[in-house]
Amino acid sequence: AQRLLQQAEIIVHDRLVPADIIDMGRRDATRVVVGDREPVALLVRLAREGRRVVRLKDGDVTAFGRASEELAALRRAGVVCEVVPGVSAASLGDWSAAAGIDRAA
């Protein structure tokens, strides 16, 4: 994910994505904050312009983030895209158990 952020010309992100994550992108990359319903048209336009774009979503995008809707719309528009998973609360649970950390304590 960090490699892709370093290659991106434009980083399109939700407002709740932590600044530390966004700042992992190229210094000269354009950062664009989007709401839940507006990114697809923007992503399609930028892709058709030949721009290298990374879309950052916050939280569990498969449960709450409408990732499947965005992916379906991008694919219908002929935009080649790749999903790169990040850190989620679910994976942190597995990590803490594996590390022997009792989260109830």
Backbone as JSON Lines, residues from 0, in Angstrom:
{"i":0,"aa":"A","n":[0.82,-1.19,0.0],"ca":[0.0,0.0,0.0],"c":[0.87,1.26,0.0]}
{"i":1,"aa":"Q","n":[1.94,1.24,0.78],"ca":[2.8,2.43,0.83],"c":[3.47,2.67,-0.53]}
{"i":2,"aa":"R","n":[3.87,1.61,-1.2],"ca":[4.48,1.75,-2.52],"c":[3.5,2.43,-3.48]}
{"i":3,"aa":"L","n":[2.25,2.02,-3.45],"ca":[1.25,2.61,-4.33],"c":[1.0,4.07,-3.97]}
{"i":4,"aa":"L","n":[0.98,4.39,-2.69],"ca":[0.82,5.78,-2.27],"c":[1.97,6.64,-2.77]}
{"i":5,"aa":"Q","n":[3.17,6.06,-2.79],"ca":[4.34,6.81,-3.29],"c":[4.29,7.01,-4.8]}
{"i":6,"aa":"Q","n":[3.54,6.18,-5.5],"ca":[3.43,6.3,-6.95],"c":[2.25,7.16,-7.38]}
{"i":7,"aa":"A","n":[1.32,7.42,-6.49],"ca":[0.08,8.11,-6.85],"c":[0.31,9.59,-7.15]}
{"i":8,"aa":"E","n":[-0.33,10.04,-8.21],"ca":[-0.37,11.48,-8.51],"c":[-1.47,12.15,-7.7]}
{"i":9,"aa":"I","n":[-2.54,11.39,-7.45],"ca":[-3.7,11.92,-6.75],"c":[-4.13,10.91,-5.7]}
{"i":10,"aa":"I","n":[-4.36,11.39,-4.48],"ca":[-4.86,10.54,-3.4],"c":[-6.27,11.02,-3.07]}
{"i":11,"aa":"V","n":[-7.24,10.17,-3.36],"ca":[-8.64,10.47,-3.09],"c":[-8.99,9.74,-1.8]}
{"i":12,"aa":"H","n":[-9.45,10.48,-0.78],"ca":[-9.66,9.83,0.52],"c":[-10.89,10.35,1.24]}
{"i":13,"aa":"D","n":[-11.4,9.5,2.13],"ca":[-12.48,9.88,3.02],"c":[-11.92,10.82,4.08]}
{"i":14,"aa":"R","n":[-12.78,11.62,4.67],"ca":[-12.31,12.6,5.67],"c":[-11.81,11.95,6.95]}
{"i":15,"aa":"L","n":[-12.22,10.7,7.22],"ca":[-11.8,10.03,8.46],"c":[-10.5,9.23,8.33]}
{"i":16,"aa":"V","n":[-9.91,9.2,7.14],"ca":[-8.62,8.52,6.99],"c":[-7.58,9.35,7.76]}
{"i":17,"aa":"P","n":[-6.83,8.71,8.64],"ca":[-5.84,9.46,9.44],"c":[-4.81,10.17,8.56]}
{"i":18,"aa":"A","n":[-4.45,11.37,8.98],"ca":[-3.47,12.18,8.24],"c":[-2.14,11.45,8.09]}
{"i":19,"aa":"D","n":[-1.75,10.66,9.1],"ca":[-0.49,9.91,9.02],"c":[-0.47,8.95,7.83]}
{"i":20,"aa":"I","n":[-1.63,8.39,7.51],"ca":[-1.73,7.47,6.38],"c":[-1.64,8.26,5.07]}
{"i":21,"aa":"I","n":[-2.39,9.33,4.98],"ca":[-2.4,10.17,3.77],"c":[-0.99,10.71,3.51]}
{"i":22,"aa":"D","n":[-0.31,11.08,4.57],"ca":[1.04,11.65,4.44],"c":[2.07,10.63,3.96]}
{"i":23,"aa":"M","n":[1.7,9.36,3.87],"ca":[2.62,8.35,3.34],"c":[2.74,8.48,1.81]}
{"i":24,"aa":"G","n":[1.86,9.26,1.21],"ca":[1.9,9.48,-0.24],"c":[3.0,10.45,-0.63]}
{"i":25,"aa":"R","n":[3.22,10.55,-1.93],"ca":[4.2,11.51,-2.45],"c":[3.87,12.91,-1.96]}
{"i":26,"aa":"R","n":[4.89,13.67,-1.69],"ca":[4.68,15.05,-1.22],"c":[3.96,15.9,-2.26]}
{"i":27,"aa":"D","n":[4.22,15.63,-3.54],"ca":[3.62,16.44,-4.59],"c":[2.28,15.9,-5.08]}
{"i":28,"aa":"A","n":[1.79,14.82,-4.47],"ca":[0.5,14.26,-4.88],"c":[-0.64,15.2,-4.44]}
{"i":29,"aa":"T","n":[-1.62,15.33,-5.29],"ca":[-2.81,16.11,-4.95],"c":[-3.67,15.27,-4.03]}
{"i":30,"aa":"R","n":[-4.14,15.87,-2.94],"ca":[-5.03,15.19,-2.0],"c":[-6.44,15.74,-2.18]}
{"i":31,"aa":"V","n":[-7.4,14.82,-2.33],"ca":[-8.79,15.21,-2.55],"c":[-9.67,14.48,-1.54]}
{"i":32,"aa":"V","n":[-10.39,15.24,-0.72],"ca":[-11.32,14.66,0.25],"c":[-12.67,14.49,-0.43]}
{"i":33,"aa":"V","n":[-13.26,13.29,-0.29],"ca":[-14.56,13.01,-0.89],"c":[-15.51,12.44,0.14]}
{"i":34,"aa":"G","n":[-16.81,12.59,-0.13],"ca":[-17.84,12.0,0.71],"c":[-18.2,10.62,0.19]}
{"i":35,"aa":"D","n":[-19.18,10.01,0.83],"ca":[-19.55,8.63,0.5],"c":[-20.09,8.46,-0.91]}
{"i":36,"aa":"R","n":[-20.78,9.43,-1.43],"ca":[-21.5,9.24,-2.69],"c":[-20.83,9.83,-3.92]}
{"i":37,"aa":"E","n":[-19.75,10.56,-3.75],"ca":[-19.19,11.29,-4.89],"c":[-17.93,10.76,-5.56]}
{"i":38,"aa":"P","n":[-17.23,9.76,-5.02],"ca":[-15.91,9.46,-5.58],"c":[-15.91,8.76,-6.94]}
{"i":39,"aa":"V","n":[-16.94,8.01,-7.29],"ca":[-16.85,7.18,-8.49],"c":[-16.68,8.03,-9.75]}
{"i":40,"aa":"A","n":[-17.49,9.05,-9.92],"ca":[-17.38,9.89,-11.11],"c":[-16.0,10.54,-11.19]}
{"i":41,"aa":"L","n":[-15.49,10.99,-10.06],"ca":[-14.16,11.59,-10.02],"c":[-13.09,10.56,-10.39]}
{"i":42,"aa":"L","n":[-13.17,9.37,-9.82],"ca":[-12.19,8.33,-10.11],"c":[-12.21,7.92,-11.58]}
{"i":43,"aa":"V","n":[-13.4,7.82,-12.14],"ca":[-13.51,7.46,-13.57],"c":[-12.89,8.56,-14.43]}
{"i":44,"aa":"R","n":[-13.2,9.81,-14.12],"ca":[-12.64,10.92,-14.91],"c":[-11.11,10.94,-14.83]}
{"i":45,"aa":"L","n":[-10.57,10.81,-13.62],"ca":[-9.12,10.83,-13.45],"c":[-8.45,9.65,-14.16]}
{"i":46,"aa":"A","n":[-9.06,8.49,-14.09],"ca":[-8.5,7.31,-14.77],"c":[-8.5,7.52,-16.28]}
{"i":47,"aa":"R","n":[-9.57,8.08,-16.8],"ca":[-9.64,8.33,-18.25],"c":[-8.65,9.39,-18.7]}
{"i":48,"aa":"E","n":[-8.24,10.25,-17.78],"ca":[-7.19,11.24,-18.08],"c":[-5.8,10.61,-18.0]}
{"i":49,"aa":"G","n":[-5.74,9.34,-17.58],"ca":[-4.45,8.66,-17.47],"c":[-3.71,8.94,-16.19]}
{"i":50,"aa":"R","n":[-4.41,9.44,-15.19],"ca":[-3.77,9.78,-13.92],"c":[-3.61,8.53,-13.06]}
{"i":51,"aa":"R","n":[-2.58,8.49,-12.24],"ca":[-2.35,7.39,-11.29],"c":[-2.99,7.81,-9.97]}
{"i":52,"aa":"V","n":[-4.05,7.09,-9.6],"ca":[-4.87,7.49,-8.45],"c":[-4.91,6.38,-7.41]}
{"i":53,"aa":"V","n":[-4.84,6.78,-6.15],"ca":[-5.08,5.86,-5.03],"c":[-6.31,6.35,-4.31]}
{"i":54,"aa":"R","n":[-7.21,5.42,-4.02],"ca":[-8.44,5.72,-3.27],"c":[-8.28,5.13,-1.88]}
{"i":55,"aa":"L","n":[-8.28,5.98,-0.85],"ca":[-8.17,5.51,0.53],"c":[-9.53,5.59,1.2]}
{"i":56,"aa":"K","n":[-9.91,4.5,1.85],"ca":[-11.17,4.46,2.58],"c":[-10.88,4.15,4.04]}
{"i":57,"aa":"D","n":[-11.73,4.65,4.9],"ca":[-11.55,4.41,6.33],"c":[-12.44,3.26,6.81]}
{"i":58,"aa":"G","n":[-12.05,2.67,7.91],"ca":[-12.85,1.62,8.52],"c":[-12.84,0.33,7.72]}
{"i":59,"aa":"D","n":[-13.81,-0.52,8.02],"ca":[-13.96,-1.79,7.33],"c":[-14.76,-1.54,6.07]}
{"i":60,"aa":"V","n":[-14.08,-1.38,4.96],"ca":[-14.74,-0.96,3.72],"c":[-15.68,-2.0,3.15]}
{"i":61,"aa":"T","n":[-15.47,-3.26,3.49],"ca":[-16.38,-4.28,2.98],"c":[-17.69,-4.29,3.73]}
{"i":62,"aa":"A","n":[-17.69,-3.87,4.99],"ca":[-18.91,-3.86,5.78],"c":[-19.64,-2.54,5.69]}
{"i":63,"aa":"F","n":[-18.91,-1.43,5.76],"ca":[-19.54,-0.13,5.86],"c":[-19.14,0.86,4.78]}
{"i":64,"aa":"G","n":[-18.11,0.56,4.02],"ca":[-17.52,1.56,3.15],"c":[-17.97,1.57,1.71]}
{"i":65,"aa":"R","n":[-18.94,0.76,1.34],"ca":[-19.44,0.74,-0.04],"c":[-18.36,0.41,-1.07]}
{"i":66,"aa":"A","n":[-17.36,-0.33,-0.64],"ca":[-16.26,-0.66,-1.57],"c":[-16.77,-1.44,-2.76]}
{"i":67,"aa":"S","n":[-17.68,-2.38,-2.54],"ca":[-18.15,-3.2,-3.66],"c":[-18.92,-2.35,-4.67]}
{"i":68,"aa":"E","n":[-19.66,-1.34,-4.2],"ca":[-20.38,-0.45,-5.12],"c":[-19.4,0.36,-5.96]}
{"i":69,"aa":"E","n":[-18.36,0.89,-5.34],"ca":[-17.36,1.66,-6.07],"c":[-16.64,0.78,-7.09]}
{"i":70,"aa":"L","n":[-16.23,-0.41,-6.67],"ca":[-15.52,-1.31,-7.57],"c":[-16.39,-1.69,-8.77]}
{"i":71,"aa":"A","n":[-17.65,-2.0,-8.52],"ca":[-18.55,-2.38,-9.61],"c":[-18.7,-1.24,-10.61]}
{"i":72,"aa":"A","n":[-18.88,-0.02,-10.11],"ca":[-19.04,1.14,-10.99],"c":[-17.77,1.41,-11.78]}
{"i":73,"aa":"L","n":[-16.61,1.27,-11.15],"ca":[-15.35,1.48,-11.86],"c":[-15.15,0.44,-12.95]}
{"i":74,"aa":"R","n":[-15.47,-0.79,-12.64],"ca":[-15.31,-1.86,-13.64],"c":[-16.28,-1.67,-14.79]}
{"i":75,"aa":"R","n":[-17.52,-1.25,-14.5],"ca":[-18.48,-0.97,-15.58],"c":[-17.96,0.13,-16.5]}
{"i":76,"aa":"A","n":[-17.22,1.07,-15.93],"ca":[-16.66,2.18,-16.71],"c":[-15.37,1.79,-17.41]}
{"i":77,"aa":"G","n":[-14.92,0.55,-17.2],"ca":[-13.69,0.09,-17.86],"c":[-12.42,0.52,-17.17]}
{"i":78,"aa":"V","n":[-12.52,0.94,-15.92],"ca":[-11.34,1.38,-15.17],"c":[-10.7,0.16,-14.51]}
{"i":79,"aa":"V","n":[-9.43,-0.04,-14.78],"ca":[-8.68,-1.13,-14.16],"c":[-8.31,-0.68,-12.75]}
{"i":80,"aa":"C","n":[-8.67,-1.5,-11.77],"ca":[-8.38,-1.13,-10.39],"c":[-7.94,-2.36,-9.59]}
{"i":81,"aa":"E","n":[-7.29,-2.09,-8.5],"ca":[-6.75,-3.13,-7.64],"c":[-7.13,-2.78,-6.2]}
{"i":82,"aa":"V","n":[-7.52,-3.78,-5.42],"ca":[-7.83,-3.58,-4.01],"c":[-6.61,-4.02,-3.21]}
{"i":83,"aa":"V","n":[-6.14,-3.12,-2.35],"ca":[-5.0,-3.41,-1.49],"c":[-5.49,-3.24,-0.05]}
{"i":84,"aa":"P","n":[-5.54,-4.33,0.71],"ca":[-6.05,-4.22,2.08],"c":[-5.09,-3.47,2.98]}
{"i":85,"aa":"G","n":[-5.67,-2.83,3.98],"ca":[-4.89,-2.13,4.98],"c":[-5.08,-2.78,6.33]}
{"i":86,"aa":"V","n":[-4.85,-2.04,7.37],"ca":[-5.02,-2.54,8.73],"c":[-6.46,-2.29,9.15]}
{"i":87,"aa":"S","n":[-7.09,-3.31,9.67],"ca":[-8.46,-3.14,10.15],"c":[-8.56,-3.57,11.6]}
{"i":88,"aa":"A","n":[-9.63,-3.17,12.26],"ca":[-9.85,-3.58,13.65],"c":[-9.93,-5.09,13.75]}
{"i":89,"aa":"A","n":[-10.48,-5.74,12.73],"ca":[-10.59,-7.2,12.77],"c":[-9.22,-7.85,12.79]}
{"i":90,"aa":"S","n":[-8.3,-7.33,11.97],"ca":[-6.96,-7.93,11.97],"c":[-6.22,-7.62,13.25]}
{"i":91,"aa":"L","n":[-6.51,-6.51,13.89],"ca":[-5.87,-6.2,15.16],"c":[-6.26,-7.19,16.23]}
{"i":92,"aa":"G","n":[-7.5,-7.68,16.18],"ca":[-7.94,-8.68,17.13],"c":[-7.11,-9.94,17.01]}
{"i":93,"aa":"D","n":[-6.87,-10.38,15.8],"ca":[-6.04,-11.56,15.57],"c":[-4.6,-11.32,16.05]}
{"i":94,"aa":"W","n":[-4.09,-10.14,15.79],"ca":[-2.73,-9.81,16.19],"c":[-2.59,-9.84,17.7]}
{"i":95,"aa":"S","n":[-3.53,-9.23,18.42],"ca":[-3.41,-9.18,19.87],"c":[-3.53,-10.57,20.49]}
{"i":96,"aa":"A","n":[-4.39,-11.42,19.92],"ca":[-4.5,-12.79,20.42],"c":[-3.21,-13.56,20.18]}
{"i":97,"aa":"A","n":[-2.64,-13.39,18.98],"ca":[-1.4,-14.08,18.65],"c":[-0.25,-13.61,19.53]}
{"i":98,"aa":"A","n":[-0.3,-12.34,19.93],"ca":[0.76,-11.78,20.77],"c":[0.55,-12.09,22.25]}
{"i":99,"aa":"G","n":[-0.59,-12.74,22.56],"ca":[-0.87,-13.09,23.97],"c":[-1.36,-11.92,24.78]}
{"i":100,"aa":"I","n":[-1.94,-10.92,24.12],"ca":[-2.44,-9.75,24.82],"c":[-3.91,-9.98,25.18]}
{"i":101,"aa":"D","n":[-4.24,-9.83,26.45],"ca":[-5.62,-9.99,26.91],"c":[-6.28,-8.63,26.82]}
{"i":102,"aa":"R","n":[-7.14,-8.45,25.78],"ca":[-7.76,-7.14,25.57],"c":[-8.8,-6.83,26.63]}
{"i":103,"aa":"A","n":[-9.25,-7.81,27.38],"ca":[-10.24,-7.57,28.42],"c":[-9.62,-7.02,29.68]}
{"i":104,"aa":"A","n":[-8.31,-7.18,29.81],"ca":[-7.63,-6.73,31.05],"c":[-7.51,-5.24,31.13]}
